[in-house]
Amino acid sequence: MTSAPSPILLIALAIAAILSVGVIWLIAGTGLTAMAYAGGIVTISILIPLAARLNVSDEVDDPGLPDWSVTVAAIENRDYGVAITDRANRLTCANATYEDWFDMVVAPSELAFDEQSLEGIVQAARMAWREGEARMELLFWPKGQRRFRVSIERCGRADDYLVWRFAEIVQERGYDGLDRRLSGALGSLLSNAGVEVAMVQNDGVIMAHTPGLAERAVGDAAAGLEGREYVTLLRSDERDRIFFAREGQQGAPQTLVQVPLDEVDPTLDGRADPAPSLMMLIDSGVGIGGGWEGGGRAAIPQLEALLSALPLGLALTDRDGRFMFANKAFLRAVEREAPGLPQYPSDLVVHEDKSAMSDTVRRFAKGPASSSDMAVRLMGDKEEPVSIGLAGVRGLGEATVLLSISDSTEEKRLRRQVAQATKMQAVGQLAGGVAHDFNNVLTAIIGYCDLMLLRHTPGDSDYDDIQQIKANSNRAASLTRQLLAFSRQQTLRPVVLQLPDVVSEVSQLLRRLMGERIEYNVRHDRELGPVRADPQQLEQVIVNLAVNARDAMQAYASKAGPDWKGKLTLATRRVSARDVRKMGVDIMPADDYTVMIVQDTGGGIPQDVITKIFEPFFTTKEQGKGTGLGLSTVYGIVKQSNGFIFADNILGHDGQPSGARFTVYLPVYKGELPTVQRREEGEEQIATDWSGGAKVLLVEDEDMVRAVAERALTRAGYTVTSASDGEAGLAEVANGDDEFDMILSDVVMPVMDGPAMARAIRQIKPHIPILFMSGYAEEQLRNEIDIDHMHFIPKPFSVQQINAKVAEVLSAEVPDAE
């Protein structure tokens, strides 16, 4: 753009033009020639500015090619990778960060991201062209296992370009930013106070340091020590005093304090690398006063600021063992606040650990500089011991002992879970063994009752007594099933079913159980996935949870008054694998689940009880009103069905628990497995042609069970040969005197168990049917016994059941025997 001429210049040009016209008039001698000359001058004067204007207009209208060098300079950024693409998806320019991160200069859609990220980039670009902007929160870069997020914006005079801004997702660590603070104002304050600090990697290489450290070590405060080994800066004398190597013993002795930072550095690819440490060198002449707020003495603000920024719990005591300072991490770990911190460390621990704690602090305060740790129990958590580190420090004035403690809340929670799981497993094994032995006794009792009933008819004097014995034996058998359910060793008959169908089967029963003061509601989600479970066991789960909720609400009603009414809600929900990932429950695989929720308004579960409710024989009911097996049985059934159960409280408007909620997660069934049909007692027995002629080898180590089974099968027309253990049974088959049609054997026996005997018999007679009987769970036995075409009957069984099962096995095995 040109500037306008000045007025003086215009006046000078006008005078020159008039004079030149006069000269032409004098020379030519005629006025016509002079006038023509004057007209030419006027025309030229008009055309020259017009041409200049046209030239300027052309320059403005023709922008030419963009100057991308200016754009690149403008988008340079150390924290963001910036790229610009045109409508043809061609990269027009990118900053240096973009090139360094991705090692190539191509458009974002051509980068080597994973397939899912590239697909997302294409979709985001389309959205940006359409709507003006777009974002992606996660891009996975396989090289180096790095992750990025990107924002896209449409720009340009004609909206012909996209601006891509990439930001790396970096996992935050406890010491992030500390290196910049050490090299900045905080580092200068520490150096002025005589404290030199370096952040040192696990291999001893310096990452960052205070300016004064460089001046003391190499004589130049502006020198960078990054990358050098820290130990090369120091030396020690024969008395183990530490000096700067450059100063030698002419310098002041230093007190070296090592402060570990985070225990591990969890990176994005799952590896754990050791975190760096802070190495503090303190001049022997530096004195430190004390304390936390209210302590009566003030510590150096710079050192307090440094210790407060660390994620590790740190505290200082004086020579008498009194607290001088404690950072926030230490206060959180001991569950205290600054004004409530006691005077001595021993006041933080239980009575039994007080003397040991005070003696240790006193020893480190008055002895040589050393370090150690000790396990103590804090007042707030008397069951879980914690480890406290102690280090004697010198050169810090009145401060003589450095205490360190880490926040182990998560570790305690995991330890309690492991202990609970171990205890449940041990008690479960014990319960399973007791139930197995008890089932043998009940088998004999029920069997003899059945045999006696065959000789008595209704109306006999002994008939009712025998029926009572059998009825009580069946009640005992139900108790053993509860023990097996708790220990996850019961025999399940899983089928593929819909959870709402099971709920509807027990809803009428639950309405009667709830009574008039408790409202019962049922809600179901749509499109629930099927589950594979035993319907009768699921009914037991629902009834147990509902009865438990009813008892809780009835107890709460006695406190709330006569007008109070409870509410029991049973709902089913659909939970996807994505929802499970958002929950962040480590013990539950990310899968699709059908969820059943049982929620009441009974005032909730006390916090000191909620972690124990699934333990066996634990009950909050009055003595004689609860066995403590209800919820443990529920837990066992759910776990044996490959599900998960959680208990929590529902908070009311006042923030207090208003009720309890039990949530059962059952995995959605996705396979094609045949359902198992159950035949209840009393159904018609299978008729076969074998009764009266089949030869059965009965192997059982319990005399009572063997006698009952032998009498029952003999009365049914079978020819029975008995053996008391596996070796005797194998001998009967190996001798070849009798051709047996099937083997009926116990599983657990001395010397040779049933599966070992069966494998040996199958070597001689590969097609002979084998029927196992046991008080343990069928599923567990099938997983442990690798024998094809075996059958199973659980103990205890009646005479009718054993006869029917033997007939069923013989009928099913006829084709195999041919």
Long-range contacts (C-beta under 8 A, 24 or more apart in sequence): 1-56, 2-52, 2-56, 17-41, 17-45, 68-92, 68-93, 79-167, 80-165, 80-166, 80-167, 81-148, 81-164, 81-165, 81-166, 81-167, 82-163, 82-164, 82-165, 82-166, 83-107, 83-108, 83-163, 83-164, 83-166, 84-161, 84-162, 84-163, 84-164, 85-161, 85-162, 85-164, 86-160, 86-161, 86-162, 87-129, 87-160, 87-161, 89-125, 92-161, 98-166, 101-141, 101-146, 101-148, 101-166, 101-168, 102-141, 103-143, 108-150, 108-164, 108-166, 111-141, 112-141, 112-142, 112-143, 113-139, 113-140, 113-141, 113-142, 114-140, 114-142, 116-140, 117-141, 121-150, 124-150, 124-152, 125-152, 125-162, 127-152, 128-152, 128-153, 128-154, 128-162, 129-154, 129-162, 138-169, 139-166, 145-267, 145-268, 145-269, 146-268, 147-268, 169-268, 171-266, 171-267, 171-268, 173-262, 173-265, 173-275, 174-261, 174-262, 174-275, 174-310, 174-311, 175-199, 175-261, 175-262, 175-275, 175-276, 175-310, 175-311, 178-208, 178-278, 178-309, 179-207, 179-208, 180-208, 181-309, 182-208, 182-209, 182-210, 183-208, 183-209, 183-210, 183-211, 186-302, 186-305, 186-306, 187-211, 187-212, 188-212, 189-302, 190-302, 190-303, 190-306, 191-215, 193-286, 193-300, 193-302, 193-303, 194-282, 194-283, 194-285, 194-286, 195-280, 195-281, 195-282, 195-283, 195-286, 195-302, 195-303, 196-280, 196-281, 196-282, 197-278, 197-279, 197-280, 197-281, 197-306, 198-225, 198-230, 198-278, 198-279, 199-276, 199-277, 199-278, 199-279, 200-230, 200-276, 200-277, 200-278, 200-279, 201-276, 202-273, 202-274, 202-275, 202-276, 202-277, 204-229, 204-230, 204-231, 205-229, 205-230, 206-230, 207-276, 213-281, 216-244, 216-246, 216-247, 216-251, 217-244, 217-245, 217-246, 218-246, 219-246, 230-279, 234-281, 242-281, 244-281, 252-283, 252-284, 252-285, 253-283, 253-284, 253-395, 254-281, 254-282, 254-283, 254-284, 254-395, 255-281, 255-282, 255-283, 255-284, 255-369, 255-393, 255-394, 255-395, 255-396, 256-280, 256-281, 257-282, 257-391, 257-393, 257-402, 259-310, 259-312, 259-314, 260-312, 261-310, 261-311, 261-312, 262-311, 263-406, 278-306, 278-310, 282-395, 282-396, 283-395, 284-394, 284-395, 285-395, 286-395, 286-396, 286-397, 287-396, 287-397, 287-398, 288-316, 288-324, 288-396, 288-397, 288-398, 288-399, 289-324, 289-397, 289-398, 290-316, 290-318, 290-322, 290-323, 290-324, 290-325, 290-398, 290-399, 291-316, 291-323, 291-324, 291-325, 292-323, 292-324, 292-325, 292-326, 292-338, 292-341, 293-338, 293-339, 294-338, 294-339, 295-323, 295-324, 295-325, 297-324, 297-398, 299-324, 299-325, 299-399, 312-404, 312-406, 313-404, 313-405, 313-406, 313-407, 314-402, 314-403, 314-404, 315-345, 315-402, 315-403, 315-404, 316-396, 316-399, 316-401, 316-402, 316-403, 317-345, 317-361, 317-365, 317-399, 317-400, 317-401, 317-403, 318-365, 318-398, 318-399, 318-400, 319-365, 319-366, 319-398, 319-400, 320-365, 321-345, 321-346, 321-358, 321-361, 321-362, 321-365, 321-401, 324-398, 324-399, 325-399, 329-407, 330-403, 330-404, 330-405, 332-407, 333-386, 333-405, 333-406, 333-407, 333-408, 334-378, 334-380, 334-405, 335-378, 335-380, 335-381, 345-388, 345-403, 348-378, 348-379, 349-376, 349-377, 349-378, 349-379, 350-376, 350-377, 350-378, 350-379, 350-382, 352-377, 353-377, 360-390, 361-390, 361-401, 361-403, 364-390, 364-391, 364-392, 364-400, 364-401, 365-392, 365-400, 365-401, 366-400, 367-392, 368-392, 369-393, 369-394, 381-412, 384-408, 384-412, 384-415, 384-416, 416-611, 420-611, 420-615, 423-615, 424-614, 424-615, 424-616, 424-635, 427-486, 427-487, 427-616, 428-486, 428-487, 428-488, 428-489, 428-636, 429-487, 430-487, 431-483, 431-484, 431-486, 431-487, 431-616, 432-483, 432-484, 432-487, 432-489, 432-776, 434-483, 435-480, 435-481, 435-483, 435-484, 435-487, 435-489, 435-775, 436-748, 436-774, 436-775, 436-776, 436-795, 437-775, 438-476, 438-480, 438-775, 439-477, 439-480, 439-775, 439-794, 439-795, 439-796, 440-702, 440-704, 440-705, 440-775, 440-795, 441-704, 442-473, 442-476, 442-477, 442-480, 442-795, 442-796, 443-704, 443-705, 443-708, 443-795, 443-796, 443-797, 444-702, 444-704, 444-705, 444-707, 444-708, 445-469, 445-470, 445-473, 445-796, 446-470, 446-473, 446-474, 446-477, 446-796, 446-797, 446-798, 447-705, 447-708, 447-709, 447-711, 447-712, 447-797, 447-798, 447-799, 447-802, 448-708, 449-473, 450-712, 450-798, 450-799, 450-800, 451-708, 451-711, 451-712, 451-715, 451-799, 454-715, 454-799, 473-796, 477-796, 480-775, 480-796, 482-629, 482-633, 483-629, 484-636, 484-775, 484-776, 484-777, 485-537, 485-540, 485-633, 485-636, 485-637, 485-640, 486-616, 486-629, 486-632, 486-633, 486-635, 486-636, 487-636, 488-636, 488-639, 488-640, 488-777, 489-640, 489-776, 489-777, 489-780, 490-537, 490-636, 490-637, 490-640, 490-777, 491-777, 491-778, 491-779, 491-792, 491-794, 492-533, 492-534, 492-537, 492-640, 492-641, 492-777, 492-778, 492-779, 493-534, 493-536, 493-676, 493-678, 494-532, 494-533, 494-534, 494-641, 494-675, 494-676, 495-532, 495-533, 495-534, 495-535, 495-675, 495-676, 496-530, 496-531, 496-532, 496-669, 496-673, 496-675, 497-530, 497-531, 497-532, 497-533, 497-535, 497-538, 498-528, 498-530, 498-531, 499-528, 499-531, 499-538, 499-572, 499-594, 499-596, 499-666, 500-524, 500-528, 500-572, 502-535, 502-538, 502-539, 502-542, 503-542, 503-570, 503-572, 503-596, 505-535, 505-539, 506-539, 506-542, 506-543, 509-543, 510-542, 510-543, 510-546, 510-568, 510-570, 513-543, 513-546, 513-547, 513-550, 514-546, 514-550, 514-568, 515-550, 517-557, 517-564, 517-565, 517-566, 518-550, 518-553, 518-565, 518-566, 518-567, 518-568, 519-565, 519-566, 519-567, 519-568, 520-568, 520-570, 521-567, 521-568, 521-569, 521-570, 522-569, 522-570, 522-571, 523-569, 523-570, 523-571, 523-572, 524-571, 524-572, 525-571, 525-572, 525-573, 525-574, 526-574, 527-574, 528-572, 528-574, 528-594, 529-574, 529-592, 529-593, 529-594, 529-668, 529-669, 530-594, 530-668, 530-669, 531-594, 531-641, 531-666, 531-667, 531-668, 531-669, 532-641, 532-669, 532-673, 533-641, 533-643, 533-666, 534-637, 534-641, 536-678, 537-637, 537-641, 538-637, 538-641, 540-633, 540-634, 540-637, 541-634, 541-637, 541-638, 541-664, 542-570, 542-596, 542-598, 544-630, 544-631, 544-633, 544-634, 545-598, 545-631, 545-634, 545-662, 546-570, 546-598, 547-630, 548-630, 548-631, 549-598, 549-599, 549-600, 549-602, 549-660, 550-600, 551-621, 552-600, 552-602, 552-603, 552-660, 553-600, 553-601, 553-602, 555-602, 556-601, 556-602, 556-603, 559-603, 566-600, 566-601, 566-602, 567-600, 567-601, 568-598, 568-599, 568-600, 569-597, 569-598, 569-599, 569-600, 570-596, 570-597, 570-598, 570-599, 571-596, 571-597, 571-599, 572-596, 572-597, 573-597, 575-665, 585-644, 587-644, 588-644, 588-665, 591-667, 591-668, 592-667, 592-668, 592-670, 593-665, 593-666, 593-667, 593-668, 594-665, 594-666, 594-668, 595-663, 595-664, 595-665, 595-666, 596-663, 596-664, 596-666, 597-661, 597-662, 597-663, 597-664, 598-661, 598-662, 598-664, 599-650, 599-659, 599-660, 599-661, 599-662, 600-659, 600-660, 600-661, 601-658, 601-659, 602-659, 602-660, 603-657, 603-658, 603-659, 604-649, 604-650, 604-656, 604-657, 604-658, 604-659, 604-660, 605-647, 605-649, 605-657, 605-660, 610-647, 610-648, 610-649, 613-647, 614-645, 614-647, 638-664, 638-666, 640-777, 640-779, 641-666, 642-666, 642-667, 643-667, 679-804, 681-798, 681-800, 681-801, 685-800, 685-803, 685-804, 685-807, 686-804, 686-807, 686-808, 686-811, 687-807, 688-807, 688-808, 688-810, 688-811, 690-718, 690-741, 690-807, 690-810, 690-811, 691-716, 691-717, 691-718, 691-807, 692-717, 692-718, 693-717, 693-719, 694-718, 694-719, 694-741, 694-742, 694-806, 694-810, 695-719, 695-720, 695-721, 695-738, 695-739, 695-740, 695-741, 696-720, 696-721, 696-740, 696-741, 696-742, 696-743, 696-744, 696-806, 697-721, 697-723, 697-729, 697-732, 697-733, 697-740, 697-742, 697-743, 697-744, 697-745, 698-722, 698-723, 698-744, 698-745, 699-723, 699-724, 699-725, 699-726, 699-728, 699-729, 699-743, 699-744, 699-745, 699-746, 699-749, 699-754, 699-757, 700-724, 700-745, 700-746, 700-749, 700-773, 701-725, 701-746, 701-749, 701-750, 702-746, 705-746, 705-795, 708-799, 709-744, 709-773, 709-802, 712-799, 712-802, 712-803, 713-744, 713-802, 713-803, 713-806, 715-799, 716-803, 716-806, 716-807, 718-806, 725-749, 725-750, 725-751, 725-752, 726-751, 726-752, 726-753, 726-754, 726-756, 726-757, 727-751, 727-752, 727-757, 729-757, 729-761, 730-757, 730-760, 730-761, 733-761, 733-764, 733-765, 734-764, 740-765, 740-768, 741-768, 741-769, 741-810, 742-768, 742-769, 742-770, 742-771, 742-806, 742-809, 742-810, 742-813, 743-768, 743-769, 743-770, 743-771, 744-771, 744-773, 744-806, 745-770, 745-771, 745-772, 745-773, 746-772, 746-773, 746-774, 747-772, 747-773, 747-774, 747-776, 747-781, 747-785, 748-774, 748-776, 755-784, 755-785, 755-787, 758-785, 758-787, 758-790, 759-787, 762-787, 767-813, 767-816, 767-817, 768-817, 769-809, 769-810, 769-812, 769-813, 769-816, 769-817, 771-805, 771-806, 771-809, 773-797, 773-802, 789-813, 789-816
